[in-house]
Amino acid sequence: MLTGTTFVTWTGQRITAVALPLVALDQTGDAWTTGLVGGFAGLPLLTSAWWGRPFRHLLTSGKALALLLLIQVAGLALVPFAAAAGEVNAVVLCVTGFVTGATGALLAPAQRSLTADLADDVGPGVGAKALAWQDMAHRSSMIFAPPLGAWLLVVWGAVPLLWCEAAAAGLAAVAIATVPRAATRSGTHAPSDTATIPASRGHATIRSVLRADRDLAIGILLAGVGGITWFAFPLGLALLGAELDRPGQIVAAAMSGYGAATVGASFLVPLVVNRVPRMPAILVSWAVLGLSFLLFPLAAPDLVAVTAVAALGGITIPFGIAALNALITERTTGDARRAAFTAETVLHNGGASAGLLVGGAIIGAFGAGAVLVATGLIQVAAVIAALPWLRRVADTAEDRTATAPATR
């Protein structure tokens, strides 16, 4: 059920992605208002580690998540409701962005945490598979939702599409309300054999979780680096195409290659995730993505080469994300688990929002090719910098094994 709601909500978002800017432009007549929803949605996401902390321990059942989704529905319905009255303005758009951003910042980690909690009641390895299926549901909507949205935009118009997104979120709320709380009450789970951060009596902080497990800290921080440098992919390639007299073509080829590879890989990941080594998969995925950024300026303007390089970068990402989610599931319980998933969301998704906010200015100052190379080097350098820390962890584990008393 949780996987199904992920599929429904992401499909709704991708179908209506083009509709909201068009409604904003049509109703206000000002181009600058088209980005208000996205901009204000990023503010609560970037700060959710602070303001969301008192709420995390409450989001441990399907009914709690359903209530959060209904608040999101109200935010989503605000723009089409105002459009029907011809009253869409900057304030309406900002409120919509803030409400949907705040609920989304809480919902994403809470949904993954509840999935992992329920999987704990089933058996080892179930959580990693369940989260991999969720990621597949999220990525699979990339295939059909954008073209379906473009067709529906022509047939129905922009405002009905916004009502459809609100309806899809409402349907997801009804479905997710049927999901029970984990049999062992979340927050009091008995630590698993692999847990390094047991559930705490108080509210775990992101800082305490990252300090307690270095592998988790490295995986989450690398996801943050990948997020904040992501702007070079859509913005950098779009501007690189304009510089090479291939406007729109290079970024379209790259998006097609990346999308096809990442979606294809996401169907395979749930079948093999429990045989994937966690830290090697995380390290390799971000290193390969960084390498693809380095290769883009060399591949352009050849569209086939750009598509191949993008596919190379995309094919490893689902394995890295699945490995990190599995690591969080295996190493944490209770409130510490929710804090870890929040850290992943804030650093990766929030980093991507921050990167997109300033990325255009950076590319304008230094050029698309140089920024692609620089962001690729940053990702590869981050992976290389993590290696000595992993070696220290391995050495410490060997020391503990050597000094532990023998048992039968």
N, C-alpha and C positions, 0 to 999 in steps of 0.2 A: 504493500500500500504506500509506504514512504517513497519507494522508487517510482510508483505511478504518479504521485503528486509532483515529484521532481520533474517528470516528463511533461505533465500538463502545464505547470507554471512556466517552465522554460520555453515550451512551444508557444504559449501565449505571449511571452515577452518578445520572442523573435519574430512572430507574425506581425506584431504591432510596432516594431522598432522604427519604422519609417513614418507611421501615422502621427505620432505625437509631435515631432517637429513641424509637420505640415499643418496640423491644427493650430499650433502656437503661432506660426507665421501668418496663417489665414485670419486668425482672430485678432492678433495684435498689430500685424503689419510691420513688426520690427524683427529683423533677422537675429538680433542678439538674444531674444527671448527663447530661441529654439534650444539653447543649451542649458537653460535654467534648471530643468528637472534633473538632468544628469549631474550638473554641478552641485545642486543642493542635496542630491542623494548621496554624493560622496562624503559630505561633511559628517553625518552621523556614523558612517562606516569607518572613517579614519579615527574617530574618537570613541568608538564603541567599547574598546578595551577599558575605558574609564567609566563612562556612564552606564554601560550594560552590565557591569559586574553584579549589582544587586539583583538583577533579573535572571541571571543565568541559571541559578539553582531552582527557579520556578518552572523552567521550560523542560519538564521531564516526562511529559505525557502527550498523547495525541490531542487531547482536549485543549491543553495549554497552547500547543502549536496552532490549532484551529482558531483559537481566539486571536492569536497574533496575525494569522492570515486574514481574518475578517477585518482587522484594523487596516491591513494593507489593501483590502478590497475597497474600503472607504476612501483611501488615498487615491487609488487608481480610478475610482468612479468620479472623483471631484472634477477632473478636466472635461470629460464628456458631458457631465451634468451642467457645468458652467457653459460649455459650448452650445448646448441646446438653448440656453437663454442669451447667448451672445455676450457672455460676461467673462470670458477667459482673459486674464491679465497676468502681469508678472507675479503678483502676490499668490494667485491661484497656482501658478506653475511652481513657485518656490515651496508652497505648502505641500503640494503633491510630491515633489522630490524629497522633501524632508521626511514625510510620513513613510513613503515607500522605501527610502534609504534606511531609516531607523528600523523598520520591521524586517527588512532584508538582512541587515547586519546581525540581528538576533536570530533570525530564522535559519540561516544557512548552517552555522555551527551547531545550533540546537537540534536540527534534523539529523545531522551526521552523528551527534552524540547519542540521540535516542536510538538510532539504528544500531550503533555499537553496543548500547546497553541491552537492547533486546537480543542481540546476537550472543552476548555473554550468557544468557539463559539457555541458549541452544547448544553451544559447544565451541571449542577452540577452532580458529580459522574461519568461522562463519562471518564475523564482522568484516574482515578484509574483503571477502567475496561480496557481501551485501553493499558495502561502500563502493566497490568497483562497478557493480551493476547500476548504482545510483549515478556514478560519473558517466557511464555509458548512456543512460537515459538523458542526461543533460547534454551530452555531445551529439547524440543521434538526431536531435531536433535541428542541428545545423544543416542537415541534408535537405529537408523539405520545407521547413518553416519560412525561411526568407522568400523563396519563390511563391509559396502559397500566400504569404502576406502581400506580395506585390500584385498577385492576381486579385485577391479580395479587395485590395485598395482601389483597383479599377472598377470592380463590380459593385462594391458596397459604399465606398468612400471612407474617409479617415475616421470620422467620429464613431460609426458603428464598430469599427475595428477596436477602438478603445473600450467600448462597452464589452466586446468579446473578451478582452484581456481581463477585465474585472470579473466577468462571469466565469472564466477559467479558474481564476484564483478562488472564487467562491466555491466552485465545484471541488477544488483541491481541499478547501477547508472542511467541507462536509465529509470527504473521504478520509482525511487525516484524523478527524475526530474519533473515528472508530479504532484507531491504533491504541493499544493499552499501554499503561506504564510497565516498565520492566518488572518482572516478578520479584527480583531483589531490588528494593527501592533505590533509585539512582542517588548517589551520594553516599550510600552505605554498602556499596558492593565490596565483597571480599576480594582482595587483590588476586589477580591471576598469577600463574607461575612466572610469567614474563614481565609483570608489572614492576616498574622501577619507581613510579610515583603513585602510591596508594591514595585512596580517597581521604580528604582531610575533613575535619569536623567543621572548620570555618569555610570561608569562600576563598578558594585558591586564586592566586594572582597569576597573570601571564609571566611575570618576572620569576616567580617561584618555580613555575613549571619548567621554564627554559633553563634555570640554574640547576634543577634537579637531574636532568637527563641531557647530556651533551649531544647525543645523537639526534634527539628531538630538536634541540636548539639549532643544530647545523641544518637539518632538513627544512625547518620552518624559515630560517634566515635565508637559505638559498631560494626558497619559494618567493620570499620577499624581494630578493635581488632580481629574480626572473620577472616578477610583477612590475617593479619600478622601471625596468629597462624595456618592457614590452612595447612602449610607445614607438620605438624605432621600427617595429614591424609594420603596423598600419600607416603611421604618419611618414616614417622614413621612406618606405617603399613607394608610397603615393607621390611624394615629392621627388624621389629618384626617377620615377617614370616621367614626371613633367620635365626634369632636367635633360632626360635622354630622348625627348620627343615621343614618349610612349605613355601619354597621360591616361591613367586608369588601368592600363594593360598590365603593367608589372605587378601592382598590388593585387589585381584580380587573379593573376596567375599564381601568385604566392598564396593568397587566401584559399584558392582551389586546391593547390597541392597540400598545404598544411591541413585544411579541413578534411580532405579525403583520407590522409594518412592517420590523423588523430582519431577520426571516427572509426576507421577500419581497425586500428589497434585497440580501441576501447571495447570492441566486441570480443577480442581475444583475451584481454586482461583478466576478466572475472574467472576464466577457465584455468589460468595459470598463476594467479596472484600469490597463492600460498607456496609456490615454488620459486618465487622471485626473491632474491636476496635484497633486503630492505635498503641499506645504505648504498651499496653499489648501484642499484637502480636509480636512486635519487641523484647521486653524483653524476652518473652517465647521462641522465636525461637533461640536466641543466647544462652540462658541458657540450653536449651535441647541439642543443638549441643555440648556445653561444657561438659554436662553430658555424652554424648555418648563417647567423648574422654576419660573421666575418666573410663568408663566401658570397653573399648577395651582391656586393659591388662588382665582384669578378664575374658572376653569372649574368648580370644584366648587360645588355638589353635582351639577351636570348630568352624568350619566354619559356621554352622547354627546360632550359637550365635552371631558371628561377623556380619553376614548378618543382623540379627534382630536389633542389636545395631546401625549399620549404617543406617538402614531404619528409626529407631527412630530419629536419628539426622537429616536425610534428609527430613522427612515429614513436618516439621514445617518451614523450610527455605523459601519456596516460599511464605508462608503467611507473614513472616517477611519482605522479600524484597518488596512484594506488598504493605505492610503497610507503609514502609518507602517512596516508590515512591509516594503513595497516599498522604502522609503527605507533601512531597515537593510540589506536585501539588496543594494542598489545601492551603498551608501556604505562597507560594511565587508566584510572577509574574515577567515577563520580565527578565531583566539581573540577578536579584537575583535568579530566578529559574534556569537559566543556571549555575550560580555559585554553587548553591546547588547540582545540578546533577554532576557537575565537582568534587566537594568535595567527593561525594559518590564514584565516579569512582576512583579518586586518592587514597583515603584512603583504599577502599576495594580491588580493582584490583591491585593498586600499592603496597599495603601492602602485598598482596599474592605473588607478584613478588619478593619483598624484602625478605619475609620469605623463599621462595624457594631458594633464592640465598645463604642465610646463614644457612638454616635449616639442610643441610647435616652435616656441621661442628658441629652444636649444638648436633645433635643426636649422632654423632661419639664420642663426648666428654662425654655425660651423659647417653646414652643408649636410645633405642626406647621407652621402657615402661615408664621410668621416664619422658621423654619429652611429651609423650601423656598425662600423668597425670598432668604435669605442665601446658601445654597449655589448657587443660580442666579447671583446676582451675582458670587460668587467665580469661577465658571467663565467667565463673560463677561469679567470683569476680567482673568483670567489670559490670555485670548486677546488682549485689547487691549494688555496689558503686553508681549506677545511681538512686537507689530508693529514697534516701533522697532528691535528687535534684528534682525528679518528685513530691515529696510531697510538696516541697516549691512552685513549680509552681501551684499545686492545691490549696494550701492555699492562694497564691496571687490572683488567679482567684476568690476564694470565697470572699476575701476582696473587690475586685473590684465590685463584684455583690452586696455585702451588702451595699456599699457606693454609688452605682449608683442610680440616681433618678428613681422613679417608672414611668413606661410608660404603656400605655394601648395597 
